Amino acid sequence: MYAYELFFWVAFPWLAIAAFAIGVFWRWRTDQFGWTTHSSQIYESKLLRLSSPLFHYGMMFVIIGHLMGLAIPKSWTRSVGISDHAYHLIATIPGTIAGIAAVLGLLGLIYRRRLNHIVFLSTTKMDKTMYVLLTLAILTGFIATVATQVFGGPHGYDYRETISPWIRQLFIFNPQPELMADVPWQFKLHILSGFTLLAVWPFTRLVHAFSAPVGYLTRPYVVYRSREATTKPSQHIAWDSGQRTWETTEQH
């Protein structure tokens, strides 16, 4: 086992995971007002309306597929009656469709951001870095899927024998870098690209992926009052037992 292999398949993933976890915590503690997508919809909406859903829904299914393929051992799917060939078809066909959607959506977003002058001016250096790393991670994953799964024979490359157990052991601090020795280079490049993106994730607008509008569930209702032509609402301050209160009166 060479030293560079230990770095790529043990040290580097751990460093990327640590940077991700610490970065998310630091960003949340110090920059909650910047925890946003920095939307540029106000500058251009037509391409955004098409490309953004295509990208986000494509990525959602890609991530779900990654989690299922990496976290669920082959023995589990066999135990419920799913053959290896059936699993290959289930994973490859929807995965390829989701990958195409994510790639097309990403290309649309990049095209919009590069050719729309106002949107381009609102693009920061970190945004540009993010787009490069995101493109690299998505394209290498798509290439790996097409090359080794779609055109890789009836069963494709069985990553559940190598990559899946490698990453599961990595997360329980029992690294087995030897499992990555014979993995196709397309997957190796995709993995390294993915961990690089993971390391810089908290410091980019991608951090918004961890936001959920949970506050809306308990937020008080917003009260709207109609403004009719015959109604002129006015407000005055009243004092009641030392309490300052607002009262609304309507003048007709």
N, C-alpha and C positions, 0 to 999 in steps of 0.2 A: 504494500500500500504506500503510494507516494504521498509526500507532504501536501502537495497541492490538492490531492483528492480528499485528504482529511479536512483541508480548509473549505473546499467547495461543498462537501456533503456533510460536514459536521459544524465547523466553526461559523461559516458564513450564514447558514440558515438560523443558527442560534442568535447571532449578532443582529440579523434582520428582525427576528421576532422580538428581541429585547428593545431595539430601536422603535419598533411599532408600538409596543405596550407602553414604554416610557413616554414616547412622543404623544400618544393619545391622551395620557394622563396629564402631561405638561400642558398640552394645548387646551384641554378642558379647564384646567386650573387658571391659566393665564390669558386665554384669548377666546372667551366664549362669544364675544361680539363678532369675532372673525370666523366663527364656526358656521360657515355658510358656503353656498355654491358661488357666491358673487355673480348672481344671474345677470346675463347680458340680454335678456329678452326685450328690454326696452329699446335696444338698438336694432334688433332684427328678430322677427318671430316666425316667418314662413318656413325657412330651413330648420329652425330650432324645433318647431312643432312636429316636423317629420322625423328628423334625425334623433332627437333626444329620446322619445319613446322607443324607437327601434333599438338604440344602443342600450338603454336601461333594461328593457325587457329581455333582450338578448343576453346581457350580462347576468341578469338574475337567474336565468335557466342554466347558463354556463357555470355559475358558482354552485348552484344546486347539484349539477352533474359532477363537479369536482368533489364536493363533499361526500356524495354517495359513493363515488368510485374510490376515493382515498380512505374513507372511514369504514366502509362495510367490507369485511373480508370475503373472499371467494367462498369459503365454507358456509357462510350464512346464506348466500343466495342459492347455493346448491341444496342446502337443507330445506328450503321452502319450494324446491322443485324447479328452479330456474336454471336451465342448462347454460353452459359457457357460451354457446352460439347465440342463444336467445338473449343473454345478457349483452353480448357484443352488439347485437342489432338494436336493443333498447337503448344502449349508451351511445352508439355511433350515429344513428339517424337523427334523433332529436338534438344530440350534441352538435352535429354538423349544421342543422338548421339554425340553432341558437347562435352558433359561431358566425354564420353568414350574416345574421341580423346584427350582431354586435360589431362586426367589421364594417358593414355598410353604414350603420349608425355613426361609428367613430369617424369614418371617412367624411361623412356629411358634416359632422361637427368641426372637423379640422378644416374642411373646405370653407365652411361658413366663417370660421374665426380668422382664416388667413386672407380671404378675399374681401371680406367686409371691412372697410377701412376703420370704421368706428369701433367695431368689435375687436379688431386687431390691436388698436391703441389701448384697449382695456386689458390686454393680455400681459401678464407679468412674466418675468424670467422663470419663476417657479412654475407658472402655468405651462410654459414652453417645455420645461424639463419633464413635467408630469405627462404631457402629451407624447413626448418621445418614448418615455418608459412604458406608458400605457399601450402605445402602438406596438412596441417591441414585444410586450408580454402577450397581447392578444394575437398578433400575427404569428408568433412562434408557436403558440398553442394551436392555432388554426392549421398551420403547416404540419405540425406533428400529428394532428388528428387525421388530416387528409392523407398524408404520406404513409402513416403506419396503421391506420385503422380502416379508412375507406379503400385505399389501394394496397393494403398490407396483407391480402389473402382473406380467406373466408372467416378466419378468427381474429385477424389483426395481431397487433403486439399486445401481449398479456401483461399490462402494467400492474395488475393486481398481484403478480408474483414478485415484483421488484420495487417499483416506486411506492405503491401503497403501504407495504409493510415497512419500508425505509422511513417514510414520513411518520407513521404511527409510532415506531420505535424512537424516532427523534423527539417526539413530543413527551415521551415518558422518560427521557434522559437515558436511553439505552441505544446509542447510535450504532448503526450497522452500515457504514459507508460501502462495504463490499457489495451490497445489494445493487449499488448504482454502477458497478463496473461495466456491465454489458448493456446498459440502457442505451437506446438509439440517441444519437447526438441531438436530434430535433427535440426530444423530451428534455434532455439535459439543458439545452439552451433556454427552453421554456421555463424550466424550474428556476434557473439562475435569474432570468428576467423577472419572474414572478416575485422572488424574494427581494430583489432590488427595488421593485415597485412597492413592496410591503414596507421596506425600511423607510422610504420617503413619504409614504402615504399620509401620516399625521401632519406633515408640514405643507400639504397641498390642499386644494379645494375638495379633494376626494374624501376628506374627513367628514363631509356632510352625509356620507353613506351610513354613519352610525347615529344619525339624528332621527328621532321619531317624534311625531307631534303628540306625545303622551299628555302634555299639558292641556290639550284641547278637551280631554275627557272630563277634567274637573274645572275648567275655566268658566267663570260666570258668563251668562248670556250677555251679548251686546244688545242694548236697548236702542231701537231706532224709533224716532218720532216723525210722523208725516208732517209736511209743511204745506198746509192748504192755503189757498189765496186769501180765504176769509179769516184765517187764524193767525194771530200774531203772538206767539208765546213770549212771555217775559219772565224774568226771575228776580226775586228779591230776597234779601237776607232777613230772617226772622230770629228773634232771640226768645228762647223758651226755657225758663228756669236755668238760665246761665249757659244753655247749650246753643251753639251756633248751628243753624240748619238752613238748608236750601229748600225753598218752596217754589213751585211752578204755578203760575196763574195764566189763564188764557183770556185774552181780551177779544171780544167780538165786535 
